[in-house]
Amino acid sequence: MGGEGVKRAMIIAINLVIMGLILFFIIEYANTKSRESNQSVIEAFEKMTVTAEQIITNYLEDE
């Protein structure tokens, strides 16, 4: 009877470690995707401002 309690505790401990690792990888993946998304937004904003600057420059040259 005592051996089964230890075996059960080991199984629970291993399952908790596995669940913890899964949560860790999910959080890391989500953080990475968030950083990539933020970088993409920054790049799009930079392209938009450069384009706007070129349009304004061309407009002022034609005046």
C-alpha positions in Angstrom: 0.0 0.0 0.0 2.8 2.5 0.9 4.5 1.9 -2.4 1.5 2.8 -4.4 1.3 6.2 -2.7 4.9 7.0 -3.6 4.2 5.8 -7.2 1.1 8.0 -7.4 3.0 11.0 -6.0 5.8 10.5 -8.6 3.2 10.4 -11.4 1.6 13.5 -10.2 4.9 15.3 -9.9 6.0 14.3 -13.4 2.7 15.5 -14.8 3.0 18.8 -13.0 6.5 19.2 -14.5 5.2 18.4 -18.0 2.4 20.9 -17.6 4.8 23.5 -16.3 7.1 23.0 -19.4 4.1 23.2 -21.7 3.0 26.5 -20.1 6.5 27.9 -20.3 6.8 27.1 -24.0 3.4 28.6 -24.7 4.2 31.8 -22.9 7.6 32.1 -24.7 5.9 31.5 -28.0 3.3 34.2 -27.3 5.9 36.7 -26.2 8.0 36.0 -29.3 5.0 36.5 -31.6 4.1 39.7 -29.7 7.6 41.1 -30.2 7.5 40.2 -33.9 4.1 41.9 -34.3 5.3 45.0 -32.6 8.4 45.1 -34.8 6.2 44.7 -37.9 4.0 47.7 -36.8 7.1 49.8 -36.2 8.5 48.9 -39.7 5.1 49.7 -41.3 5.1 53.1 -39.6 8.6 53.9 -40.7 7.8 53.0 -44.3 4.7 55.2 -44.1 6.6 58.2 -42.8 9.3 57.9 -45.4 6.7 57.7 -48.1 4.9 60.7 -46.7 8.2 62.6 -46.6 8.9 61.7 -50.3 5.4 62.8 -51.3 5.8 66.1 -49.5 9.2 66.7 -51.0 8.0 66.0 -54.5 5.0 68.3 -54.0 7.2 71.2 -52.7 9.6 70.7 -55.6 6.8 71.1 -58.1 5.6 74.4 -56.5 
